[in-house]
Amino acid sequence: MRQVTIYSRTGCHLCESAHQALITLQSEADFAITEILIDSEPDLIELYGEQVPVIHIDGKPHDYFRVDPVRFLAAINAN
């Protein structure tokens, strides 16, 4: 099963929208979602700052800010 990680911040409306989009897309592809809040992680804050949400697929950066369903499904269904 593919692993999708969403790096986000507390109270981030874009993060909430991206997370909801990923949940919706689970009906079309088999993947697990892990959310990591970067609020108290200095290394992650330095890495991602205000660029959240950041979406990784199997540990590799995929996208940030918004989830494009067509692009995401193409990536998640790729080998």
PDB file of N, CA, C and O in Angstrom:
ATOM      1  N   MET A   1       0.844  -1.182   0.000  1.00  0.00           N
ATOM      2  CA  MET A   1       0.000   0.000   0.000  1.00  0.00           C
ATOM      3  C   MET A   1       0.888   1.243   0.000  1.00  0.00           C
ATOM      4  O   MET A   1       1.883   1.313   0.721  1.00  0.00           O
ATOM      5  N   ARG A   2       0.512   2.210  -0.813  1.00  0.00           N
ATOM      6  CA  ARG A   2       1.264   3.463  -0.890  1.00  0.00           C
ATOM      7  C   ARG A   2       1.024   4.271   0.386  1.00  0.00           C
ATOM      8  O   ARG A   2      -0.044   4.192   0.994  1.00  0.00           O
ATOM      9  N   GLN A   3       2.026   5.042   0.777  1.00  0.00           N
ATOM     10  CA  GLN A   3       1.951   5.873   1.967  1.00  0.00           C
ATOM     11  C   GLN A   3       1.987   7.342   1.571  1.00  0.00           C
ATOM     12  O   GLN A   3       2.926   7.786   0.910  1.00  0.00           O
ATOM     13  N   VAL A   4       0.976   8.091   1.969  1.00  0.00           N
ATOM     14  CA  VAL A   4       0.911   9.518   1.710  1.00  0.00           C
ATOM     15  C   VAL A   4       1.062  10.248   3.045  1.00  0.00           C
ATOM     16  O   VAL A   4       0.345   9.969   4.006  1.00  0.00           O
ATOM     17  N   THR A   5       1.999  11.176   3.081  1.00  0.00           N
ATOM     18  CA  THR A   5       2.224  11.981   4.279  1.00  0.00           C
ATOM     19  C   THR A   5       1.888  13.421   3.962  1.00  0.00           C
ATOM     20  O   THR A   5       2.308  13.965   2.940  1.00  0.00           O
ATOM     21  N   ILE A   6       1.130  14.029   4.849  1.00  0.00           N
ATOM     22  CA  ILE A   6       0.804  15.436   4.700  1.00  0.00           C
ATOM     23  C   ILE A   6       1.408  16.193   5.891  1.00  0.00           C
ATOM     24  O   ILE A   6       1.042  15.970   7.045  1.00  0.00           O
ATOM     25  N   TYR A   7       2.333  17.084   5.574  1.00  0.00           N
ATOM     26  CA  TYR A   7       2.946  17.934   6.590  1.00  0.00           C
ATOM     27  C   TYR A   7       2.092  19.184   6.693  1.00  0.00           C
ATOM     28  O   TYR A   7       1.858  19.866   5.694  1.00  0.00           O
ATOM     29  N   SER A   8       1.622  19.490   7.907  1.00  0.00           N
ATOM     30  CA  SER A   8       0.688  20.602   8.066  1.00  0.00           C
ATOM     31  C   SER A   8       0.931  21.347   9.368  1.00  0.00           C
ATOM     32  O   SER A   8       1.796  20.989  10.168  1.00  0.00           O
ATOM     33  N   ARG A   9       0.139  22.390   9.552  1.00  0.00           N
ATOM     34  CA  ARG A   9       0.186  23.210  10.765  1.00  0.00           C
ATOM     35  C   ARG A   9      -1.212  23.257  11.369  1.00  0.00           C
ATOM     36  O   ARG A   9      -2.213  23.129  10.663  1.00  0.00           O
ATOM     37  N   THR A  10      -1.265  23.438  12.658  1.00  0.00           N
ATOM     38  CA  THR A  10      -2.532  23.589  13.358  1.00  0.00           C
ATOM     39  C   THR A  10      -3.238  24.852  12.868  1.00  0.00           C
ATOM     40  O   THR A  10      -2.626  25.916  12.769  1.00  0.00           O
ATOM     41  N   GLY A  11      -4.528  24.726  12.565  1.00  0.00           N
ATOM     42  CA  GLY A  11      -5.325  25.876  12.165  1.00  0.00           C
ATOM     43  C   GLY A  11      -5.127  26.319  10.728  1.00  0.00           C
ATOM     44  O   GLY A  11      -5.614  27.383  10.348  1.00  0.00           O
ATOM     45  N   CYS A  12      -4.435  25.547   9.926  1.00  0.00           N
ATOM     46  CA  CYS A  12      -4.160  25.892   8.528  1.00  0.00           C
ATOM     47  C   CYS A  12      -5.332  25.426   7.659  1.00  0.00           C
ATOM     48  O   CYS A  12      -5.564  24.225   7.518  1.00  0.00           O
ATOM     49  N   HIS A  13      -6.068  26.378   7.079  1.00  0.00           N
ATOM     50  CA  HIS A  13      -7.236  26.000   6.279  1.00  0.00           C
ATOM     51  C   HIS A  13      -6.845  25.259   4.998  1.00  0.00           C
ATOM     52  O   HIS A  13      -7.573  24.369   4.559  1.00  0.00           O
ATOM     53  N   LEU A  14      -5.711  25.612   4.395  1.00  0.00           N
ATOM     54  CA  LEU A  14      -5.253  24.870   3.215  1.00  0.00           C
ATOM     55  C   LEU A  14      -4.905  23.426   3.580  1.00  0.00           C
ATOM     56  O   LEU A  14      -5.153  22.504   2.802  1.00  0.00           O
ATOM     57  N   CYS A  15      -4.333  23.238   4.763  1.00  0.00           N
ATOM     58  CA  CYS A  15      -3.988  21.894   5.230  1.00  0.00           C
ATOM     59  C   CYS A  15      -5.242  21.058   5.433  1.00  0.00           C
ATOM     60  O   CYS A  15      -5.289  19.889   5.049  1.00  0.00           O
ATOM     61  N   GLU A  16      -6.254  21.662   6.037  1.00  0.00           N
ATOM     62  CA  GLU A  16      -7.514  20.953   6.267  1.00  0.00           C
ATOM     63  C   GLU A  16      -8.161  20.570   4.942  1.00  0.00           C
ATOM     64  O   GLU A  16      -8.670  19.458   4.804  1.00  0.00           O
ATOM     65  N   SER A  17      -8.147  21.476   3.966  1.00  0.00           N
ATOM     66  CA  SER A  17      -8.719  21.185   2.648  1.00  0.00           C
ATOM     67  C   SER A  17      -7.955  20.071   1.945  1.00  0.00           C
ATOM     68  O   SER A  17      -8.558  19.179   1.349  1.00  0.00           O
ATOM     69  N   ALA A  18      -6.628  20.121   2.015  1.00  0.00           N
ATOM     70  CA  ALA A  18      -5.804  19.087   1.379  1.00  0.00           C
ATOM     71  C   ALA A  18      -6.055  17.733   2.027  1.00  0.00           C
ATOM     72  O   ALA A  18      -6.173  16.723   1.334  1.00  0.00           O
ATOM     73  N   HIS A  19      -6.135  17.708   3.351  1.00  0.00           N
ATOM     74  CA  HIS A  19      -6.377  16.454   4.060  1.00  0.00           C
ATOM     75  C   HIS A  19      -7.732  15.873   3.665  1.00  0.00           C
ATOM     76  O   HIS A  19      -7.850  14.668   3.441  1.00  0.00           O
ATOM     77  N   GLN A  20      -8.753  16.723   3.580  1.00  0.00           N
ATOM     78  CA  GLN A  20     -10.077  16.259   3.189  1.00  0.00           C
ATOM     79  C   GLN A  20     -10.068  15.743   1.750  1.00  0.00           C
ATOM     80  O   GLN A  20     -10.708  14.736   1.449  1.00  0.00           O
ATOM     81  N   ALA A  21      -9.347  16.425   0.864  1.00  0.00           N
ATOM     82  CA  ALA A  21      -9.234  15.971  -0.527  1.00  0.00           C
ATOM     83  C   ALA A  21      -8.591  14.589  -0.593  1.00  0.00           C
ATOM     84  O   ALA A  21      -9.031  13.734  -1.361  1.00  0.00           O
ATOM     85  N   LEU A  22      -7.557  14.373   0.206  1.00  0.00           N
ATOM     86  CA  LEU A  22      -6.902  13.059   0.225  1.00  0.00           C
ATOM     87  C   LEU A  22      -7.842  11.977   0.730  1.00  0.00           C
ATOM     88  O   LEU A  22      -7.873  10.874   0.185  1.00  0.00           O
ATOM     89  N   ILE A  23      -8.608  12.285   1.768  1.00  0.00           N
ATOM     90  CA  ILE A  23      -9.574  11.311   2.285  1.00  0.00           C
ATOM     91  C   ILE A  23     -10.583  10.941   1.199  1.00  0.00           C
ATOM     92  O   ILE A  23     -10.919   9.768   1.031  1.00  0.00           O
ATOM     93  N   THR A  24     -11.058  11.935   0.472  1.00  0.00           N
ATOM     94  CA  THR A  24     -12.007  11.693  -0.617  1.00  0.00           C
ATOM     95  C   THR A  24     -11.387  10.809  -1.699  1.00  0.00           C
ATOM     96  O   THR A  24     -12.050   9.921  -2.236  1.00  0.00           O
ATOM     97  N   LEU A  25     -10.117  11.055  -2.016  1.00  0.00           N
ATOM     98  CA  LEU A  25      -9.437  10.301  -3.077  1.00  0.00           C
ATOM     99  C   LEU A  25      -9.147   8.855  -2.684  1.00  0.00           C
ATOM    100  O   LEU A  25      -8.863   8.028  -3.550  1.00  0.00           O
ATOM    101  N   GLN A  26      -9.215   8.540  -1.394  1.00  0.00           N
ATOM    102  CA  GLN A  26      -8.996   7.156  -0.975  1.00  0.00           C
ATOM    103  C   GLN A  26     -10.051   6.211  -1.549  1.00  0.00           C
ATOM    104  O   GLN A  26      -9.828   5.002  -1.606  1.00  0.00           O
ATOM    105  N   SER A  27     -11.199   6.748  -1.974  1.00  0.00           N
ATOM    106  CA  SER A  27     -12.212   5.891  -2.591  1.00  0.00           C
ATOM    107  C   SER A  27     -11.810   5.481  -4.008  1.00  0.00           C
ATOM    108  O   SER A  27     -12.404   4.573  -4.588  1.00  0.00           O
ATOM    109  N   GLU A  28     -10.792   6.158  -4.564  1.00  0.00           N
ATOM    110  CA  GLU A  28     -10.360   5.888  -5.936  1.00  0.00           C
ATOM    111  C   GLU A  28      -8.988   5.215  -6.024  1.00  0.00           C
ATOM    112  O   GLU A  28      -8.597   4.738  -7.090  1.00  0.00           O
ATOM    113  N   ALA A  29      -8.265   5.179  -4.918  1.00  0.00           N
ATOM    114  CA  ALA A  29      -6.926   4.570  -4.916  1.00  0.00           C
ATOM    115  C   ALA A  29      -6.623   4.040  -3.520  1.00  0.00           C
ATOM    116  O   ALA A  29      -7.160   4.526  -2.524  1.00  0.00           O
ATOM    117  N   ASP A  30      -5.762   3.048  -3.467  1.00  0.00           N
ATOM    118  CA  ASP A  30      -5.410   2.409  -2.201  1.00  0.00           C
ATOM    119  C   ASP A  30      -4.154   3.050  -1.629  1.00  0.00           C
ATOM    120  O   ASP A  30      -3.048   2.792  -2.105  1.00  0.00           O
ATOM    121  N   PHE A  31      -4.323   3.889  -0.602  1.00  0.00           N
ATOM    122  CA  PHE A  31      -3.183   4.508   0.060  1.00  0.00           C
ATOM    123  C   PHE A  31      -3.560   4.867   1.491  1.00  0.00           C
ATOM    124  O   PHE A  31      -4.731   5.072   1.813  1.00  0.00           O
ATOM    125  N   ALA A  32      -2.553   4.938   2.329  1.00  0.00           N
ATOM    126  CA  ALA A  32      -2.733   5.337   3.721  1.00  0.00           C
ATOM    127  C   ALA A  32      -2.272   6.782   3.874  1.00  0.00           C
ATOM    128  O   ALA A  32      -1.369   7.235   3.171  1.00  0.00           O
ATOM    129  N   ILE A  33      -2.902   7.498   4.800  1.00  0.00           N
ATOM    130  CA  ILE A  33      -2.564   8.899   5.045  1.00  0.00           C
ATOM    131  C   ILE A  33      -2.009   9.037   6.455  1.00  0.00           C
ATOM    132  O   ILE A  33      -2.583   8.531   7.419  1.00  0.00           O
ATOM    133  N   THR A  34      -0.879   9.733   6.555  1.00  0.00           N
ATOM    134  CA  THR A  34      -0.318  10.114   7.839  1.00  0.00           C
ATOM    135  C   THR A  34      -0.181  11.627   7.835  1.00  0.00           C
ATOM    136  O   THR A  34       0.368  12.208   6.898  1.00  0.00           O
ATOM    137  N   GLU A  35      -0.682  12.261   8.889  1.00  0.00           N
ATOM    138  CA  GLU A  35      -0.544  13.708   9.007  1.00  0.00           C
ATOM    139  C   GLU A  35       0.507  14.016  10.062  1.00  0.00           C
ATOM    140  O   GLU A  35       0.470  13.468  11.164  1.00  0.00           O
ATOM    141  N   ILE A  36       1.438  14.891   9.724  1.00  0.00           N
ATOM    142  CA  ILE A  36       2.474  15.316  10.657  1.00  0.00           C
ATOM    143  C   ILE A  36       2.359  16.821  10.843  1.00  0.00           C
ATOM    144  O   ILE A  36       2.524  17.590   9.897  1.00  0.00           O
ATOM    145  N   LEU A  37       2.074  17.232  12.081  1.00  0.00           N
ATOM    146  CA  LEU A  37       2.016  18.655  12.394  1.00  0.00           C
ATOM    147  C   LEU A  37       3.434  19.146  12.647  1.00  0.00           C
ATOM    148  O   LEU A  37       4.158  18.579  13.465  1.00  0.00           O
ATOM    149  N   ILE A  38       3.824  20.194  11.946  1.00  0.00           N
ATOM    150  CA  ILE A  38       5.198  20.688  12.045  1.00  0.00           C
ATOM    151  C   ILE A  38       5.356  21.766  13.118  1.00  0.00           C
ATOM    152  O   ILE A  38       6.468  22.237  13.357  1.00  0.00           O
ATOM    153  N   ASP A  39       4.257  22.161  13.767  1.00  0.00           N
ATOM    154  CA  ASP A  39       4.253  23.279  14.704  1.00  0.00           C
ATOM    155  C   ASP A  39       5.366  23.239  15.766  1.00  0.00           C
ATOM    156  O   ASP A  39       5.951  24.272  16.091  1.00  0.00           O
ATOM    157  N   SER A  40       5.648  22.074  16.290  1.00  0.00           N
ATOM    158  CA  SER A  40       6.631  21.979  17.369  1.00  0.00           C
ATOM    159  C   SER A  40       7.901  21.245  16.936  1.00  0.00           C
ATOM    160  O   SER A  40       8.644  20.726  17.769  1.00  0.00           O
ATOM    161  N   GLU A  41       8.138  21.208  15.631  1.00  0.00           N
ATOM    162  CA  GLU A  41       9.315  20.525  15.086  1.00  0.00           C
ATOM    163  C   GLU A  41      10.210  21.544  14.370  1.00  0.00           C
ATOM    164  O   GLU A  41       9.997  21.818  13.189  1.00  0.00           O
ATOM    165  N   PRO A  42      11.206  22.110  15.062  1.00  0.00           N
ATOM    166  CA  PRO A  42      12.042  23.153  14.465  1.00  0.00           C
ATOM    167  C   PRO A  42      12.640  22.777  13.111  1.00  0.00           C
ATOM    168  O   PRO A  42      12.699  23.616  12.212  1.00  0.00           O
ATOM    169  N   ASP A  43      13.080  21.540  12.954  1.00  0.00           N
ATOM    170  CA  ASP A  43      13.667  21.120  11.678  1.00  0.00           C
ATOM    171  C   ASP A  43      12.636  21.168  10.545  1.00  0.00           C
ATOM    172  O   ASP A  43      12.940  21.599   9.432  1.00  0.00           O
ATOM    173  N   LEU A  44      11.414  20.717  10.846  1.00  0.00           N
ATOM    174  CA  LEU A  44      10.368  20.731   9.826  1.00  0.00           C
ATOM    175  C   LEU A  44       9.879  22.151   9.547  1.00  0.00           C
ATOM    176  O   LEU A  44       9.546  22.481   8.409  1.00  0.00           O
ATOM    177  N   ILE A  45       9.834  22.987  10.577  1.00  0.00           N
ATOM    178  CA  ILE A  45       9.461  24.388  10.369  1.00  0.00           C
ATOM    179  C   ILE A  45      10.478  25.056   9.455  1.00  0.00           C
ATOM    180  O   ILE A  45      10.111  25.809   8.554  1.00  0.00           O
ATOM    181  N   GLU A  46      11.749  24.781   9.688  1.00  0.00           N
ATOM    182  CA  GLU A  46      12.803  25.355   8.837  1.00  0.00           C
ATOM    183  C   GLU A  46      12.689  24.831   7.402  1.00  0.00           C
ATOM    184  O   GLU A  46      12.897  25.574   6.444  1.00  0.00           O
ATOM    185  N   LEU A  47      12.361  23.560   7.268  1.00  0.00           N
ATOM    186  CA  LEU A  47      12.273  22.938   5.953  1.00  0.00           C
ATOM    187  C   LEU A  47      11.050  23.413   5.166  1.00  0.00           C
ATOM    188  O   LEU A  47      11.156  23.727   3.981  1.00  0.00           O
ATOM    189  N   TYR A  48       9.877  23.466   5.832  1.00  0.00           N
ATOM    190  CA  TYR A  48       8.633  23.754   5.128  1.00  0.00           C
ATOM    191  C   TYR A  48       8.047  25.133   5.408  1.00  0.00           C
ATOM    192  O   TYR A  48       7.324  25.672   4.571  1.00  0.00           O
ATOM    193  N   GLY A  49       8.343  25.709   6.561  1.00  0.00           N
ATOM    194  CA  GLY A  49       7.874  27.042   6.904  1.00  0.00           C
ATOM    195  C   GLY A  49       6.400  27.248   6.631  1.00  0.00           C
ATOM    196  O   GLY A  49       5.553  26.526   7.158  1.00  0.00           O
ATOM    197  N   GLU A  50       6.098  28.230   5.812  1.00  0.00           N
ATOM    198  CA  GLU A  50       4.713  28.562   5.464  1.00  0.00           C
ATOM    199  C   GLU A  50       4.266  27.867   4.184  1.00  0.00           C
ATOM    200  O   GLU A  50       3.213  28.203   3.641  1.00  0.00           O
ATOM    201  N   GLN A  51       5.029  26.922   3.700  1.00  0.00           N
ATOM    202  CA  GLN A  51       4.740  26.246   2.435  1.00  0.00           C
ATOM    203  C   GLN A  51       3.735  25.098   2.611  1.00  0.00           C
ATOM    204  O   GLN A  51       3.447  24.381   1.653  1.00  0.00           O
ATOM    205  N   VAL A  52       3.214  24.923   3.800  1.00  0.00           N
ATOM    206  CA  VAL A  52       2.301  23.817   4.073  1.00  0.00           C
ATOM    207  C   VAL A  52       0.932  24.052   3.469  1.00  0.00           C
ATOM    208  O   VAL A  52       0.537  25.201   3.268  1.00  0.00           O
ATOM    209  N   PRO A  53       0.206  22.999   3.178  1.00  0.00           N
ATOM    210  CA  PRO A  53       0.566  21.607   3.361  1.00  0.00           C
ATOM    211  C   PRO A  53       1.542  21.118   2.298  1.00  0.00           C
ATOM    212  O   PRO A  53       1.523  21.565   1.151  1.00  0.00           O
ATOM    213  N   VAL A  54       2.387  20.195   2.711  1.00  0.00           N
ATOM    214  CA  VAL A  54       3.313  19.542   1.790  1.00  0.00           C
ATOM    215  C   VAL A  54       2.918  18.068   1.754  1.00  0.00           C
ATOM    216  O   VAL A  54       2.779  17.422   2.792  1.00  0.00           O
ATOM    217  N   ILE A  55       2.740  17.554   0.547  1.00  0.00           N
ATOM    218  CA  ILE A  55       2.307  16.174   0.360  1.00  0.00           C
ATOM    219  C   ILE A  55       3.482  15.344  -0.150  1.00  0.00           C
ATOM    220  O   ILE A  55       4.134  15.704  -1.130  1.00  0.00           O
ATOM    221  N   HIS A  56       3.739  14.230   0.527  1.00  0.00           N
ATOM    222  CA  HIS A  56       4.748  13.270   0.084  1.00  0.00           C
ATOM    223  C   HIS A  56       4.042  11.958  -0.259  1.00  0.00           C
ATOM    224  O   HIS A  56       3.078  11.569   0.399  1.00  0.00           O
ATOM    225  N   ILE A  57       4.528  11.296  -1.281  1.00  0.00           N
ATOM    226  CA  ILE A  57       4.072   9.955  -1.610  1.00  0.00           C
ATOM    227  C   ILE A  57       5.264   9.025  -1.446  1.00  0.00           C
ATOM    228  O   ILE A  57       6.287   9.183  -2.112  1.00  0.00           O
ATOM    229  N   ASP A  58       5.122   8.064  -0.561  1.00  0.00           N
ATOM    230  CA  ASP A  58       6.197   7.115  -0.245  1.00  0.00           C
ATOM    231  C   ASP A  58       7.507   7.835   0.069  1.00  0.00           C
ATOM    232  O   ASP A  58       8.578   7.423  -0.378  1.00  0.00           O
ATOM    233  N   GLY A  59       7.405   8.914   0.843  1.00  0.00           N
ATOM    234  CA  GLY A  59       8.587   9.629   1.307  1.00  0.00           C
ATOM    235  C   GLY A  59       9.177  10.619   0.323  1.00  0.00           C
ATOM    236  O   GLY A  59      10.174  11.272   0.631  1.00  0.00           O
ATOM    237  N   LYS A  60       8.587  10.744  -0.848  1.00  0.00           N
ATOM    238  CA  LYS A  60       9.113  11.662  -1.859  1.00  0.00           C
ATOM    239  C   LYS A  60       8.146  12.836  -2.044  1.00  0.00           C
ATOM    240  O   LYS A  60       6.935  12.629  -2.117  1.00  0.00           O
ATOM    241  N   PRO A  61       8.666  14.060  -2.120  1.00  0.00           N
ATOM    242  CA  PRO A  61       7.784  15.221  -2.303  1.00  0.00           C
ATOM    243  C   PRO A  61       6.936  15.096  -3.551  1.00  0.00           C
ATOM    244  O   PRO A  61       7.416  14.724  -4.622  1.00  0.00           O
ATOM    245  N   HIS A  62       5.671  15.413  -3.388  1.00  0.00           N
ATOM    246  CA  HIS A  62       4.750  15.378  -4.529  1.00  0.00           C
ATOM    247  C   HIS A  62       4.217  16.772  -4.844  1.00  0.00           C
ATOM    248  O   HIS A  62       4.279  17.216  -5.991  1.00  0.00           O
ATOM    249  N   ASP A  63       3.694  17.466  -3.831  1.00  0.00           N
ATOM    250  CA  ASP A  63       3.041  18.741  -4.082  1.00  0.00           C
ATOM    251  C   ASP A  63       2.939  19.529  -2.785  1.00  0.00           C
ATOM    252  O   ASP A  63       3.223  19.016  -1.703  1.00  0.00           O
ATOM    253  N   TYR A  64       2.531  20.780  -2.916  1.00  0.00           N
ATOM    254  CA  TYR A  64       2.272  21.594  -1.739  1.00  0.00           C
ATOM    255  C   TYR A  64       1.124  22.551  -2.019  1.00  0.00           C
ATOM    256  O   TYR A  64       0.746  22.768  -3.170  1.00  0.00           O
ATOM    257  N   PHE A  65       0.583  23.112  -0.968  1.00  0.00           N
ATOM    258  CA  PHE A  65      -0.565  24.034  -0.959  1.00  0.00           C
ATOM    259  C   PHE A  65      -1.897  23.360  -1.278  1.00  0.00           C
ATOM    260  O   PHE A  65      -2.809  23.419  -0.453  1.00  0.00           O
ATOM    261  N   ARG A  66      -2.046  22.728  -2.428  1.00  0.00           N
ATOM    262  CA  ARG A  66      -3.331  22.138  -2.816  1.00  0.00           C
ATOM    263  C   ARG A  66      -3.114  20.745  -3.427  1.00  0.00           C
ATOM    264  O   ARG A  66      -2.035  20.416  -3.920  1.00  0.00           O
ATOM    265  N   VAL A  67      -4.175  19.954  -3.372  1.00  0.00           N
ATOM    266  CA  VAL A  67      -4.137  18.635  -3.992  1.00  0.00           C
ATOM    267  C   VAL A  67      -4.886  18.725  -5.319  1.00  0.00           C
ATOM    268  O   VAL A  67      -6.081  19.020  -5.345  1.00  0.00           O
ATOM    269  N   ASP A  68      -4.180  18.471  -6.417  1.00  0.00           N
ATOM    270  CA  ASP A  68      -4.804  18.383  -7.732  1.00  0.00           C
ATOM    271  C   ASP A  68      -5.199  16.914  -7.909  1.00  0.00           C
ATOM    272  O   ASP A  68      -4.323  16.062  -8.063  1.00  0.00           O
ATOM    273  N   PRO A  69      -6.487  16.603  -7.892  1.00  0.00           N
ATOM    274  CA  PRO A  69      -6.915  15.199  -7.913  1.00  0.00           C
ATOM    275  C   PRO A  69      -6.378  14.396  -9.102  1.00  0.00           C
ATOM    276  O   PRO A  69      -5.953  13.254  -8.927  1.00  0.00           O
ATOM    277  N   VAL A  70      -6.391  14.968 -10.290  1.00  0.00           N
ATOM    278  CA  VAL A  70      -5.919  14.246 -11.479  1.00  0.00           C
ATOM    279  C   VAL A  70      -4.425  13.944 -11.354  1.00  0.00           C
ATOM    280  O   VAL A  70      -3.988  12.816 -11.581  1.00  0.00           O
ATOM    281  N   ARG A  71      -3.658  14.954 -10.996  1.00  0.00           N
ATOM    282  CA  ARG A  71      -2.204  14.791 -10.849  1.00  0.00           C
ATOM    283  C   ARG A  71      -1.873  13.813  -9.720  1.00  0.00           C
ATOM    284  O   ARG A  71      -0.986  12.971  -9.856  1.00  0.00           O
ATOM    285  N   PHE A  72      -2.600  13.934  -8.601  1.00  0.00           N
ATOM    286  CA  PHE A  72      -2.354  13.052  -7.466  1.00  0.00           C
ATOM    287  C   PHE A  72      -2.641  11.604  -7.830  1.00  0.00           C
ATOM    288  O   PHE A  72      -1.821  10.726  -7.562  1.00  0.00           O
ATOM    289  N   LEU A  73      -3.799  11.341  -8.441  1.00  0.00           N
ATOM    290  CA  LEU A  73      -4.138   9.969  -8.794  1.00  0.00           C
ATOM    291  C   LEU A  73      -3.172   9.368  -9.804  1.00  0.00           C
ATOM    292  O   LEU A  73      -2.860   8.179  -9.739  1.00  0.00           O
ATOM    293  N   ALA A  74      -2.699  10.188 -10.737  1.00  0.00           N
ATOM    294  CA  ALA A  74      -1.697   9.702 -11.689  1.00  0.00           C
ATOM    295  C   ALA A  74      -0.432   9.288 -10.955  1.00  0.00           C
ATOM    296  O   ALA A  74       0.165   8.259 -11.272  1.00  0.00           O
ATOM    297  N   ALA A  75      -0.022  10.083  -9.977  1.00  0.00           N
ATOM    298  CA  ALA A  75       1.194   9.786  -9.218  1.00  0.00           C
ATOM    299  C   ALA A  75       1.008   8.569  -8.313  1.00  0.00           C
ATOM    300  O   ALA A  75       1.888   7.713  -8.229  1.00  0.00           O
ATOM    301  N   ILE A  76      -0.119   8.496  -7.647  1.00  0.00           N
ATOM    302  CA  ILE A  76      -0.341   7.399  -6.690  1.00  0.00           C
ATOM    303  C   ILE A  76      -0.512   6.066  -7.414  1.00  0.00           C
ATOM    304  O   ILE A  76      -0.191   5.016  -6.859  1.00  0.00           O
ATOM    305  N   ASN A  77      -1.015   6.098  -8.646  1.00  0.00           N
ATOM    306  CA  ASN A  77      -1.209   4.867  -9.417  1.00  0.00           C
ATOM    307  C   ASN A  77      -0.016   4.492 -10.283  1.00  0.00           C
ATOM    308  O   ASN A  77      -0.016   3.435 -10.914  1.00  0.00           O
ATOM    309  N   ALA A  78       1.004   5.349 -10.319  1.00  0.00           N
ATOM    310  CA  ALA A  78       2.217   5.043 -11.076  1.00  0.00           C
ATOM    311  C   ALA A  78       3.016   3.977 -10.338  1.00  0.00           C
ATOM    312  O   ALA A  78       2.862   3.782  -9.133  1.00  0.00           O
ATOM    313  N   ASN A  79       3.862   3.301 -11.081  1.00  0.00           N
ATOM    314  CA  ASN A  79       4.705   2.258 -10.458  1.00  0.00           C
ATOM    315  C   ASN A  79       5.571   2.881  -9.466  1.00  0.00           C
ATOM    316  O   ASN A  79       6.363   2.194  -8.820  1.00  0.00           O
TER     317      ASN A  79
END
